[in-house]
Amino acid sequence: MSPAKRSQLEIGARSLAVTNLDKVLWPNDAITKGDLIAYYRAVAPWLLPHVQNRPLTLERYPDGIAEPGFWEKHVPRGLPPWVPTVATASSERHDQIEFIVCNEEATLAYVANLAAVVLHVWYARTPTLDVPDFVLIDLDPGGGCTLATLARVALAARDELVAVGIEPLVKTTGGSGLHVVVPLAPRYDWEHAKGFAELIARRIHDVAPEFTTLERAIARRPAGTVYLDFVQVGKGKTYVAPFSVRARDGAPVSMPIAWSEVEAMRRKRAKTTAPEMTRWNVRNVPKLLAAHGDVWAGRWTPYRLEPILAAARERWV
C-alpha cells in the first residue's frame, strides 16, 4: 500500500493505522471514510456513554453504501490488543460469539476505519448481559404514513408513559422512524423486560388504533400506520446506538432529541418521514453537540417496574 493511502493516528496512548481515507462511502454526498472517522472521533464524548460495556455489532460498507454491506458480530481479524471484547453463547449456533466492546475514542476510530458505518449495541452491559438496562418501542412508519402521524403516535406513547410515572426518552432511528426509550433499573431478566415492552406497545395501540399496528407481516399492515415493534427487545437483540450514522443518502445520524422536536413534527405537513430525519447528519451533529450537548444527559433515570406496573393496572385497564 502506498504511503499516501496509509497514515497513523495517535489517540491518547493508542497508535492506529488508518487507510484509504479518501474512499467515498456516500457517493451522492461526497462523504469519505476519512469523514466518517473524523465524525466518530468528534462525537466520542457523547456517544461513548451510550455504548460503554455493551457488545457491539458492526454494519460495514467497505465499497460504500451504494454497494451491499454486511453485519459483523465476531471480532475482525487483526483486532488491536487494547480493544476489549466479550464472549457470549450464540443463540443461533452451538458456539460463542466474541464481540468488540467500544469504550474509548480509539476504538471508534478503529471500527470507522473498517467502514463500519452503523453501530448496533445490546440492551445490556457487561458483566451482566442477562440483565437489560432499558427497553424501547421502535415506531416504524409504513407506506403512506405522514410525519404528523408518526409524531402523533410518539406523543401518545409519551403521554401514556408519563401517566404511569415514566419520563421516556426519544431519538430518531436515523432512518424513517423514532425510538421511544425507557431506562430500567438493572434488576429484571429479558422475559420481564420484553413483557413490559409488549405491554407498552399494546397500550399505545389501544389509545391510537387508527394510527398504529402490531402486525409483524409488512404486507398485512394497514397503509399509513406506524408499526409498534417491541419484538426487538431480547437477549442478543440490538438497536442503533445514539449518534450512530446510517447507511443512507445524506449520512443521517440516530439522534437523541427533545420532545419539543416531536411536537414540532406533528405540526408539519410532510407526506413522508425520512427527509425530516436527515436534519441530523454527519456534517452538523458534531457542531450541535458542541453547542448544546446530549439532550439525554441527566435524563437517563432507571425505573423500577413494580410501581410502574401498579400504576398501569389502574390507568390502563
C-alpha positions in Angstrom: 0.0 0.0 0.0 1.4 3.4 -0.9 2.2 5.8 1.9 -0.4 8.3 0.5 -3.1 5.7 1.3 -2.0 4.9 4.8 -1.5 7.1 7.8 -1.1 6.9 11.6 -3.4 8.3 14.2 -2.2 9.0 17.7 -5.3 9.0 20.0 -4.2 9.3 23.7 -1.9 6.3 24.3 -3.1 4.5 21.2 -1.4 4.4 17.8 -3.7 3.3 15.0 -3.1 2.8 11.3 -5.8 4.1 9.1 -6.1 3.6 5.3 -7.9 4.9 2.2 -9.2 8.0 3.9 -10.3 9.4 0.6 -12.5 6.4 -0.2 -16.0 7.7 -0.9 -18.6 5.9 1.2 -21.6 8.1 0.4 -21.3 8.7 -3.4 -24.3 11.1 -3.6 -22.9 13.3 -0.8 -19.1 13.0 -1.4 -18.6 11.8 2.2 -15.4 9.7 2.6 -14.1 7.2 5.1 -11.9 9.9 6.5 -15.0 12.0 7.1 -16.6 9.0 8.9 -13.6 8.6 11.2 -13.5 12.3 11.9 -17.2 12.3 12.8 -16.9 9.4 15.2 -13.9 11.0 16.9 -15.7 14.3 17.2 -18.8 12.8 18.8 -17.0 10.3 21.0 -17.5 12.2 24.3 -21.3 12.0 23.8 -21.5 8.6 22.0 -19.3 6.5 24.3 -21.5 6.7 27.4 -24.3 5.0 25.4 -22.2 2.1 24.1 -19.8 1.6 27.0 -19.5 -2.1 28.0 -22.2 -3.1 25.5 -21.4 -5.9 22.9 -21.1 -4.1 19.6 -22.2 -5.4 16.2 -20.8 -3.6 13.1 -22.7 -2.8 9.9 -19.8 -2.4 7.4 -19.8 -0.9 3.9 -16.2 -1.2 2.6 -17.3 -0.4 -1.0 -19.6 2.5 0.0 -23.3 2.5 0.8 -24.3 2.1 -2.8 -23.0 -1.5 -2.7 -24.1 -4.3 -0.4 -22.7 -4.2 3.1 -22.5 -6.8 5.8 -23.0 -7.3 9.5 -20.2 -8.4 11.7 -20.6 -9.8 15.2 -17.4 -11.7 15.7 -14.3 -9.6 16.3 -12.5 -8.9 13.0 -9.1 -10.3 12.3 -6.2 -8.1 13.3 -8.1 -6.6 16.2 -5.7 -4.4 18.2 -4.8 -6.0 21.6 -6.0 -2.9 23.5 -9.7 -3.3 22.3 -11.7 -5.2 24.9 -14.0 -8.0 23.9 -16.7 -10.1 25.5 -17.7 -13.7 24.5 -21.3 -15.0 24.9 -23.1 -18.0 23.6 -24.7 -17.7 20.2 -28.5 -18.0 20.1 -28.2 -19.3 16.5 -25.3 -21.8 16.7 -23.7 -24.1 19.3 -20.7 -21.9 19.8 -19.7 -18.5 21.2 -19.5 -15.1 19.6 -16.7 -12.7 20.7 -17.9 -9.1 20.4 -16.0 -5.9 20.4 -16.7 -3.6 23.3 -16.2 0.1 22.5 -15.1 2.1 25.5 -12.8 4.7 24.0 -12.3 7.1 21.1 -9.5 5.0 19.6 -11.9 2.0 19.2 -14.4 4.2 17.5 -11.7 5.3 15.0 -10.7 1.7 14.6 -14.2 0.5 13.6 -14.8 3.5 11.4 -11.6 2.6 9.6 -13.2 -0.7 8.8 -16.0 1.3 7.1 -18.3 0.3 10.0 -21.0 2.9 9.2 -23.6 1.8 11.7 -23.0 0.8 15.3 -25.5 -1.6 16.9 -25.4 -2.4 20.6 -27.1 -4.7 23.1 -29.7 -3.6 25.7 -27.4 -4.8 28.4 -23.8 -4.2 29.6 -21.1 -6.4 30.7 -20.7 -8.2 33.0 -24.5 -8.6 33.5 -25.6 -9.5 29.9 -28.7 -11.2 31.3 -30.0 -8.0 32.8 -31.2 -5.3 30.3 -31.0 -1.7 31.4 -33.6 -0.3 29.1 -36.4 -1.2 26.7 -37.6 0.6 23.6 -40.5 0.7 21.3 -39.5 1.1 17.6 -42.0 3.3 15.9 -41.7 2.1 12.3 -43.8 4.1 9.8 -45.2 2.2 6.9 -46.1 3.3 3.4 -48.3 6.4 3.3 -47.5 7.3 6.9 -47.1 11.1 7.3 -44.6 12.8 9.6 -47.5 14.2 11.6 -48.9 10.6 12.2 -45.5 9.3 13.3 -45.2 12.3 15.8 -48.8 11.8 17.0 -48.1 8.2 17.9 -44.8 9.1 19.6 -46.5 11.7 21.7 -49.3 9.3 22.6 -46.6 6.9 23.8 -45.0 9.7 25.9 -48.3 10.7 27.4 -49.3 7.2 28.4 -45.9 6.6 30.0 -45.9 9.9 31.8 -49.3 8.9 33.2 -47.7 5.8 34.9 -44.7 7.7 36.3 -42.2 7.4 33.4 -40.4 10.3 31.7 -39.4 8.5 28.4 -36.6 9.5 26.1 -36.9 9.7 22.3 -34.5 9.6 19.4 -34.6 9.3 15.7 -33.6 6.0 14.2 -31.7 7.8 11.5 -34.0 6.0 9.1 -37.6 6.9 8.9 -38.9 6.3 12.5 -38.4 7.1 16.1 -37.3 5.1 19.2 -39.2 5.6 22.5 -36.8 4.5 25.2 -37.4 3.6 28.9 -34.4 3.1 31.1 -34.7 0.3 33.6 -33.2 -0.5 36.9 -30.8 -3.3 36.2 -32.7 -6.0 38.2 -35.0 -7.7 35.7 -34.5 -10.5 33.2 -35.1 -10.5 29.5 -38.6 -12.1 29.9 -39.8 -9.3 32.2 -38.2 -6.6 30.0 -39.8 -7.9 26.8 -43.1 -8.3 28.6 -43.0 -4.7 29.7 -42.2 -3.5 26.2 -45.1 -5.5 24.8 -47.4 -4.0 27.5 -46.4 -0.5 26.4 -46.9 -1.3 22.7 -50.3 -2.8 23.2 -51.4 0.2 25.3 -50.3 2.6 22.6 -52.3 0.6 20.1 -55.3 0.7 22.4 -55.2 4.5 22.5 -54.3 5.1 18.9 -55.7 2.1 16.9 -56.3 4.1 13.8 -52.7 5.2 13.5 -50.9 2.1 14.7 -50.4 -1.6 14.0 -48.9 -4.6 15.8 -48.9 -6.7 12.6 -45.5 -8.3 12.0 -46.0 -9.0 8.3 -45.3 -5.9 6.3 -47.8 -6.8 3.6 -50.7 -7.0 6.1 -50.0 -3.7 7.9 -52.7 -1.0 7.1 -51.5 1.8 4.9 -50.5 5.0 6.7 -49.9 3.4 10.1 -47.0 3.1 12.5 -45.8 -0.4 13.4 -45.1 -0.7 17.1 -42.1 -3.0 17.2 -41.4 -4.5 20.7 -40.1 -7.8 19.4 -36.5 -6.5 19.1 -36.2 -6.5 22.9 -34.4 -9.7 23.9 -31.0 -11.2 24.7 -28.7 -10.8 21.7 -31.0 -8.2 20.1 -29.5 -4.8 19.2 -30.6 -1.3 18.5 -28.8 1.5 16.6 -26.7 3.4 19.1 -27.4 7.1 19.8 -25.2 9.2 17.4 -24.6 6.2 15.1 -24.5 7.1 11.4 -26.9 5.3 9.0 -26.1 3.9 5.6 -28.5 6.3 3.8 -28.1 9.2 1.5 -27.4 12.4 3.5 -25.5 10.3 6.1 -28.2 10.8 8.7 -27.5 10.2 12.4 -29.6 8.4 15.0 -30.2 11.5 17.2 -31.5 11.9 20.7 -34.0 14.7 20.6 -36.2 16.7 22.9 -39.9 16.0 22.9 -40.4 19.6 21.7 -38.9 18.4 18.4 -41.6 15.7 18.1 -44.3 18.3 18.9 -42.9 20.4 16.0 -43.0 17.3 13.7 -46.7 16.9 14.5 -47.4 20.4 13.0 -45.6 19.7 9.8 -47.3 18.6 6.6 -44.6 16.3 5.2 -46.1 13.3 3.4 -43.2 11.0 4.4 -40.9 10.9 7.4 -37.4 10.1 6.1 -36.5 13.6 4.8 -37.1 15.1 8.3 -34.6 12.6 9.8 -31.7 13.8 7.6 -31.8 17.1 9.5 -29.3 15.4 11.8 -26.3 14.2 9.9 -22.5 13.7 10.0 -22.0 17.3 8.9 -23.9 19.1 11.5 -24.2 16.8 14.6 -20.7 17.5 15.9 -21.4 21.2 16.0 -24.9 20.7 17.5 -23.4 18.6 20.3 -20.6 21.0 20.9 -23.1 23.8 21.2 -25.9 22.1 23.1 -24.7 18.7 24.4 -26.7 15.5 24.5 -30.3 16.2 25.3 -30.5 12.9 27.2 -27.7 14.0 29.6 -29.1 13.9 33.1 -32.4 12.4 32.0 -31.4 8.7 31.9 -33.5 7.8 35.0 -33.6 4.0 35.6 -37.2 2.9 36.6 -38.3 0.0 38.7 -41.1 -1.9 37.2 -43.1 -2.7 40.3 -44.6 0.8 40.9 -45.0 1.3 37.1 -47.0 -1.8 36.7 -49.1 -1.0 39.7 -49.9 2.4 38.2 -50.6 0.7 34.8 -53.1 -1.6 36.3 -55.1 1.4 37.5 -54.6 3.6 34.4 -54.5 1.1 31.6 -57.4 -1.2 32.5 
